Amino acid sequence: MSWLPTEVVDLVIDEALSSDWSSALVACSLVSRQWVPRTRHHGFSSIHLVHSAEIDSITTFVPVLESPLATFASSVQQLRISVATQDGAESLPARHLLSLLARHGVAPTYLELRCGLHDLVGAVPLPSVTHLHLDMGCYGKMAPEEFVAMTEFIHGLAGLTSLTLHSPDAPGSIKSTYPPPKLRELEIRVPRVLDTILSMYDTPLVLPCLIIRSMRQSQWKDVLEYLDHASALDSLALLYCAPMTVLQLYPTLRHLTIGVPFRIMPSHILTALGSSSATQLETLTLNGTREQPWPGSLWSQWVEVDAVLADSVRLAQLRWIILCGGGRDYETIDTSLRDLRDHLPLCAAQGLLVLQYTSTPFPLPGWV
């Protein structure tokens, strides 16, 4: 195969990708050095390794990684590892796989790791990682050694700027002395994880960006107490949260994203914008979902919202109002977005509205 024109190689690669024959790309790269640079971008920039009762891509990947012809390690940018725990044991713990990957020069910037609570004990962090998605479940409580292992793993990522954490409750008796020095964005899947994060450190956690998902009404108090001390908070996203009793905007907050439920969304917005510090707000994102598109029963309440948002004297810094679609198909999304836009005529006339047909967790950075 070494004599094939590169155009033919590219055609085969395209066909393999469209047919989901990713294993064929690996095989071709091992057979001929000519295929390595051609498949590197397509086949190896993002790798997803799964080990479970149904799927085992890790066992077949390890021999490929150890082959002398596997020169793709440096091209891996995104790495996802999912190791299912069965009966308290794993046939190939994630910590062993991380060590193997580091030894072969795999240096991703994005790492998604789904593993058991005990699996970070002795794990070797990959120093190239800047974005970490760590999912260890949300049930039970971490043992002290598991908590220490998790904090040491996170602290080992010196360049970490973004952390998504899904973990059980932490033991309250153990703390670390410092947070990751470059951490700027934190996403938590359940609010009690915020207590886990705060209990990690003796020094205050300064975060410019905070994303909170799946919050119950009873958890608002704890979150608001944290926000009262979030002196550097620049961007805040509240997604899949229970109805808000109070939403205060803070002096440094410039970007706000609000998700479902929408049944009292207009009152949420009016409450938030009633704060004197709302004058600093630059971007407001209203995030829909497939399950809950914009409800027509509340259109009359948006008249007052439109007038408040269009007040260019009071909200002189407001640049964008991003409306993210919600619905199960394009037609539903398009209809709900256009209906909402039509009920915000003053904002539309000032060019503030942006319609976005995909509902993303936190679309704000793209508009800053």
C-alpha positions in Angstrom: 0.0 0.0 0.0 3.0 2.3 0.3 2.8 3.2 -3.5 -0.8 4.4 -3.5 -1.3 8.1 -4.5 -2.2 10.3 -1.6 -5.5 11.2 -3.3 -6.5 7.5 -3.2 -5.5 7.3 0.4 -7.7 10.2 1.2 -10.6 8.7 -0.6 -10.2 5.5 1.4 -10.0 7.5 4.7 -13.1 9.4 3.8 -15.0 6.2 3.1 -13.8 4.6 6.3 -15.0 7.6 8.3 -18.4 7.8 6.6 -18.9 4.0 7.2 -17.6 4.2 10.8 -14.7 1.9 10.0 -12.3 3.7 12.4 -10.5 0.4 13.1 -9.6 0.3 9.4 -7.7 3.6 9.8 -5.7 2.1 12.7 -4.9 -1.0 10.7 -3.8 0.9 7.6 -1.5 3.1 9.7 0.2 0.1 11.3 0.8 -1.6 7.9 2.3 1.4 6.1 4.0 4.5 7.3 2.5 6.4 4.4 -0.9 6.2 6.0 0.2 7.6 9.4 0.3 11.3 8.5 -2.8 11.0 6.3 -5.0 9.3 9.0 -3.5 11.2 12.0 -5.9 14.1 11.8 -8.9 12.1 11.0 -8.4 8.9 13.0 -6.5 9.9 16.1 -7.2 13.5 17.1 -10.1 12.2 19.2 -10.0 8.8 20.9 -12.8 7.2 23.0 -11.8 4.1 25.0 -14.5 2.1 26.7 -14.3 -1.0 28.9 -17.6 -2.5 30.0 -19.4 -5.8 29.9 -20.7 -5.0 26.4 -17.7 -3.0 24.9 -14.0 -3.4 25.2 -12.0 -1.0 23.0 -9.2 -0.7 25.5 -7.9 -4.2 25.2 -7.6 -3.9 21.4 -6.1 -0.4 21.6 -3.2 -1.2 23.9 -1.3 -3.4 21.4 -1.8 -0.7 18.8 -0.3 1.9 21.1 2.7 -0.3 21.8 3.5 -0.9 18.1 6.7 0.9 16.9 4.7 2.2 13.9 2.1 3.9 16.1 3.5 7.5 15.8 0.1 9.2 16.3 0.4 9.8 20.0 1.3 13.4 19.7 -1.7 14.1 17.5 -4.3 13.1 20.1 -6.1 16.2 21.3 -9.2 14.7 22.9 -9.2 11.6 25.0 -12.3 10.0 26.6 -11.9 7.0 28.9 -14.9 5.1 30.3 -14.2 2.2 32.7 -17.2 0.4 34.2 -16.7 -0.9 37.7 -18.2 -4.4 38.3 -18.3 -6.0 41.7 -15.9 -3.4 43.0 -13.1 -4.3 40.6 -11.9 -3.4 37.2 -9.9 -5.7 34.8 -7.9 -2.7 33.5 -8.1 0.3 36.0 -8.1 3.7 34.4 -5.0 4.7 36.4 -3.0 1.9 34.6 -4.2 3.1 31.3 -3.3 6.7 32.0 0.2 5.7 33.0 0.5 3.7 29.7 -0.7 6.6 27.7 1.7 9.1 29.4 4.6 6.7 28.8 3.9 6.6 25.0 3.7 10.4 24.7 -0.1 10.9 24.5 -0.7 14.5 25.4 -4.3 15.5 25.0 -5.6 19.0 25.9 -9.1 17.6 26.7 -9.6 14.6 29.0 -12.9 13.0 29.9 -12.6 10.3 32.6 -15.5 8.2 33.8 -14.3 5.7 36.4 -14.9 4.4 39.9 -14.2 6.3 43.1 -11.1 4.3 43.9 -9.6 4.5 40.5 -7.7 7.8 40.9 -5.7 6.4 43.8 -2.1 6.4 42.3 -3.3 7.8 39.0 -0.7 9.7 36.9 -2.1 13.0 35.6 -1.4 14.0 32.0 0.2 17.5 32.3 -1.0 18.6 28.9 -4.7 18.6 29.9 -6.3 22.0 30.1 -10.0 20.8 30.1 -11.0 18.0 32.5 -14.3 16.2 32.7 -14.3 13.9 35.7 -17.3 11.7 36.4 -17.2 9.4 39.4 -20.9 9.1 40.0 -22.9 11.1 42.6 -23.9 8.4 45.1 -22.4 7.7 48.5 -19.5 9.5 50.0 -15.8 9.5 49.2 -13.4 7.9 51.6 -10.5 10.2 52.8 -8.0 8.4 50.6 -10.3 8.8 47.5 -10.7 12.5 48.2 -7.0 13.0 48.6 -6.4 11.1 45.3 -8.9 13.2 43.4 -7.4 16.5 44.7 -3.9 15.3 43.9 -4.9 14.3 40.4 -6.6 17.7 39.8 -3.6 19.6 41.2 -1.3 17.6 39.0 -2.8 19.3 36.0 -0.9 22.5 36.3 -2.4 24.0 33.1 -6.0 23.2 34.0 -8.3 26.0 33.0 -11.7 24.2 32.9 -13.1 21.5 35.2 -16.4 19.6 35.0 -16.8 17.5 38.1 -19.5 14.9 38.9 -18.6 13.3 42.3 -20.2 12.1 45.5 -20.0 14.0 48.7 -16.5 14.8 50.1 -15.3 14.1 53.7 -15.2 17.5 55.4 -12.1 16.9 57.5 -9.4 17.0 54.7 -8.4 20.1 52.8 -5.7 21.0 50.3 -3.9 24.3 50.5 -4.4 25.7 47.0 -6.7 25.4 44.0 -5.4 24.8 40.4 -3.6 28.1 39.7 -5.1 28.6 36.2 -8.6 27.3 36.8 -11.1 29.7 35.3 -14.2 27.6 34.6 -16.1 25.2 36.8 -19.1 23.1 35.8 -20.9 21.0 38.4 -23.6 18.5 37.7 -25.2 18.5 41.1 -25.0 21.4 43.5 -23.7 19.5 46.4 -20.5 19.1 44.4 -19.9 22.8 45.0 -19.4 21.9 48.7 -16.9 19.3 47.6 -15.0 21.9 45.6 -15.0 24.5 48.4 -13.9 21.9 51.0 -10.8 21.1 48.9 -9.0 24.3 49.7 -8.0 26.4 52.7 -7.7 29.4 50.5 -10.7 31.0 48.7 -11.6 29.6 45.3 -11.7 32.5 42.8 -13.6 31.5 39.7 -14.5 33.8 36.8 -16.9 31.3 35.3 -19.4 29.0 37.1 -21.9 26.5 35.5 -24.5 24.8 37.7 -26.8 22.0 36.6 -29.7 20.1 38.1 -30.5 22.1 41.1 -33.4 21.5 43.5 -35.3 24.3 45.3 -33.8 23.4 48.7 -30.2 23.9 47.3 -30.6 27.5 46.3 -29.5 28.8 49.8 -26.1 27.1 49.6 -25.5 28.3 46.1 -26.4 31.9 46.8 -24.1 31.9 49.9 -21.2 30.9 47.6 -22.2 33.5 45.0 -22.2 36.2 47.7 -18.4 35.5 48.1 -17.7 35.1 44.4 -15.9 38.4 44.0 -14.4 37.6 40.6 -17.5 36.0 39.0 -17.7 37.1 35.4 -20.0 34.5 33.8 -22.8 32.4 35.4 -24.9 29.7 33.8 -27.9 28.1 35.6 -29.2 25.1 33.6 -31.9 22.6 34.5 -32.3 24.3 37.8 -35.4 24.6 40.1 -37.4 27.9 40.0 -35.4 30.7 41.4 -36.7 32.6 44.4 -34.1 35.3 44.2 -31.5 35.9 41.5 -29.2 38.7 42.3 -26.7 40.0 39.8 -23.3 40.6 41.2 -21.1 43.7 40.5 -18.6 41.7 38.4 -21.1 39.6 36.5 -21.1 40.4 32.7 -22.5 37.2 31.2 -25.6 35.3 32.4 -27.2 32.1 31.0 -30.5 30.8 32.2 -32.0 27.4 31.3 -35.2 25.6 32.0 -37.8 25.6 33.5 -39.4 28.5 31.5 -42.8 28.6 33.1 -41.7 31.5 35.3 -38.8 32.6 33.2 -40.1 36.2 32.6 -40.3 36.9 36.3 -36.8 35.5 36.8 -35.4 37.9 34.3 -37.3 40.9 35.7 -36.0 40.0 39.2 -32.5 39.7 38.0 -32.6 42.9 36.1 -34.1 44.7 39.0 -30.7 44.7 40.7 -28.7 47.9 40.4 -25.6 45.9 39.4 -27.4 44.6 36.3 -26.1 47.7 34.5 -22.8 45.8 33.9 -24.5 42.9 32.0 -23.2 42.5 28.5 -24.7 39.1 27.4 -27.9 37.4 28.4 -28.5 33.9 27.0 -31.9 32.2 27.3 -31.3 28.5 26.8 -34.0 26.2 25.6 -34.1 22.4 25.5 -35.8 19.7 23.4 -38.0 18.8 26.3 -39.2 22.3 27.1 -39.5 24.7 24.2 -40.7 28.2 24.8 -44.3 28.2 26.1 -46.9 30.2 24.3 -48.9 30.6 27.5 -46.4 33.2 28.8 -46.1 35.4 25.8 -48.0 38.3 27.5 -45.3 38.4 30.2 -42.5 39.1 27.8 -43.9 42.6 27.0 -42.5 43.9 30.2 -39.2 42.0 29.8 -38.9 43.5 26.3 -39.2 47.0 27.7 -36.7 46.4 30.5 -34.1 44.8 28.2 -34.4 47.5 25.6 -33.7 50.3 28.1 -30.4 51.5 26.5 -29.9 54.1 29.2 -30.0 51.6 32.2 -28.5 48.6 30.3 -26.0 50.5 28.3 -23.5 47.6 28.3 -25.9 45.0 27.0 -24.7 43.8 23.6 -26.3 40.4 22.9 -29.5 38.6 23.9 -28.9 35.1 22.6 -32.1 33.0 22.2 -31.2 29.2 22.1 -33.7 26.9 20.5 -35.8 24.3 22.3 -37.7 21.6 20.6 -37.5 18.1 19.2 -37.0 19.0 15.5 -35.9 22.0 13.4 -39.5 23.1 12.7 -40.3 23.3 16.4 -37.1 25.1 17.2 -37.6 27.6 14.4 -41.2 28.3 15.4 -40.5 28.8 19.1 -37.5 31.1 18.4 -39.4 33.2 15.9 -42.4 33.4 18.3 -40.2 34.6 21.1 -38.4 37.1 18.8 -41.7 38.5 17.7 -42.7 39.2 21.3 -39.4 41.2 21.9 -39.9 43.8 19.2 -38.0 46.6 21.0 -34.9 44.4 21.5 -35.1 43.3 17.9 -35.3 46.9 16.6 -32.0 47.6 18.5 -30.3 44.6 17.0 -29.8 42.9 20.3 -31.3 39.5 19.4 -29.3 36.5 18.2 -31.1 33.3 17.3 -29.2 30.1 17.9 -30.7 26.8 16.7 -28.7 24.6 19.0 -29.0 24.6 22.7 -25.5 24.4 24.1 -24.4 24.2 27.8 -22.7 27.6 27.8 -22.6 29.4 24.5 -21.4 32.7 25.9 -17.7 32.6 25.2 -18.3 32.6 21.5 -20.1 36.0 21.8 -17.6 37.7 24.0 
